[in-house]
Amino acid sequence: MTRKVADCRDMPSESGCTLTISGEEDEVLTAATQHAVASHGHEDTAELREMIRGGLKDEVSV
């Protein structure tokens, strides 16, 4: 299974957050949602989760 990455730098943000989360898709989605709620004041909604899921990228191995 391909690991996924959620990177706050790819999302619109006034705070300039640079957090990057990587792992299996469900793990990243859960962690990124919790971060968006706790750190950015978003509500945990289906729309937020879909926005985050749509912004996930495949992790690139170096």
N, C-alpha and C positions, 0 to 999 in steps of 0.2 A: 504494500500500500504506500502511495506517495504521501510524504509528510507535507503539511500545509503551513503557511505563514500568514499571520495577521500583523500588519505593521501600521502603527498609529500615524506615521508620517504620510501614509497614503490616504488618510481620511481628513476631511475638513476639520480643523481644530484651531481654536484661538490660543490654546495653551502651549502649542509647540511640542506636544508629547512625542517622545521618540521610542516608546516601548514597542518591542517586537516579540511576538509569541509564536512558537512553532511546535508542531506535534501532529498527531492524527487529527483529522478534520473535526470530529466531535469534541475532542479535548480543547482544541484551539477556539472553536465556536463558544464553548462554555466559558473558558477563561477570558476571551475577548469581550464577551457580553458582560461578565462580572466587572471587568475593568472599565468598560464604557459606563456602567451604572455607578460604580463607586468613585471613579476619578473624573468623569466627564458629565455626570448629572443626568444621563439618559434614563429613560424608563425601559425596563425589560419587556419588550413587546415582540410580537412575531415580525413586525416590520423591521425593528432593529436587528434581529437575528438574521433576517434575509439580507439586509444591507451588509452586515458583516460577512455572511457566507459568500455573497457576491464579490466581496473584495479580497477573499482569500486567494493566495497564489501558491503554486507548487514551490516547495523548498528547493533551492539550487545547491547541489553539493559542490564544494570547492576542491 
